[in-house]
Amino acid sequence: MRPGTPEARPADPQEPKPHNHGRMYRCKMVPFKGATEYGEWFATELEVQTAMRSLVRKLGTRYYCETRKTTCPECEAGEGEKVISVL
């Protein structure tokens, strides 16, 4: 290298561009005694509410609305489910 010339930088590895994954929602039912049950994943909270309207609620059971990030093959969100509301 000649004096005064900039150093060559190593090539940057291909990193995925920042993007929004979106979210998915589901109902989690936790009875006083027994195993936890999970509903199917929906694209919106409104779809979860609509699905729960036909559900006969049991006394002593807690109902939670959970959310998680939608993932894609290029990146790994690494975020687990998170409770956003309780009934």
C-alpha positions in Angstrom: 0.0 0.0 0.0 1.1 3.5 -0.7 1.1 6.1 2.0 -2.1 8.1 2.2 -4.3 5.5 0.5 -7.3 4.3 2.5 -7.2 0.7 3.9 -9.4 -1.8 2.1 -12.3 -2.8 4.3 -13.4 -6.5 4.4 -16.6 -7.1 2.6 -19.7 -6.8 4.8 -21.6 -10.0 5.2 -25.0 -10.0 3.7 -27.4 -9.0 6.4 -31.1 -9.0 6.0 -32.7 -5.7 5.6 -34.9 -4.6 8.6 -38.5 -5.5 8.0 -41.7 -5.9 9.8 -42.7 -9.5 10.5 -46.2 -8.8 11.7 -47.9 -10.6 14.6 -50.1 -13.6 15.2 -52.6 -14.0 18.0 -54.2 -16.9 19.9 -56.3 -17.8 22.9 -54.7 -19.7 25.8 -57.1 -21.4 28.3 -55.7 -22.4 31.7 -58.2 -24.4 33.9 -58.0 -24.4 37.7 -57.0 -28.1 37.4 -55.8 -29.8 34.3 -53.7 -29.1 31.2 -53.4 -25.8 29.4 -55.3 -25.6 26.1 -54.4 -23.4 23.1 -56.5 -22.1 20.3 -55.4 -21.7 16.8 -53.2 -18.8 15.6 -55.0 -15.9 13.9 -53.8 -12.8 12.0 -55.7 -10.3 14.1 -57.1 -9.8 17.6 -60.5 -9.4 16.1 -60.4 -12.9 14.7 -59.5 -14.3 18.2 -62.5 -12.3 19.7 -64.8 -13.7 17.0 -63.7 -17.3 17.6 -64.1 -16.9 21.4 -67.8 -15.7 21.0 -68.8 -19.3 20.2 -66.7 -20.7 23.1 -68.6 -21.7 26.3 -66.5 -20.4 29.1 -65.9 -22.6 32.1 -65.9 -21.3 35.7 -62.4 -21.4 37.2 -60.6 -21.2 33.8 -58.5 -18.2 32.9 -58.4 -17.0 29.3 -55.4 -15.2 27.8 -54.8 -13.6 24.5 -51.2 -14.3 23.4 -49.2 -12.8 20.6 -45.9 -13.6 18.8 -43.9 -12.3 15.9 -44.3 -14.0 12.6 -40.9 -15.2 11.3 -39.3 -15.5 7.9 -36.5 -17.7 6.7 -34.0 -14.8 6.4 -34.0 -13.9 10.1 -34.9 -15.4 13.4 -37.0 -13.3 15.7 -36.2 -15.4 18.8 -39.2 -14.0 20.6 -41.6 -16.3 22.4 -45.3 -15.9 23.0 -46.4 -12.9 25.1 -49.7 -12.4 27.0 -51.4 -9.2 26.0 -54.8 -9.5 27.7 -56.5 -11.6 30.4 -60.2 -12.5 30.8 
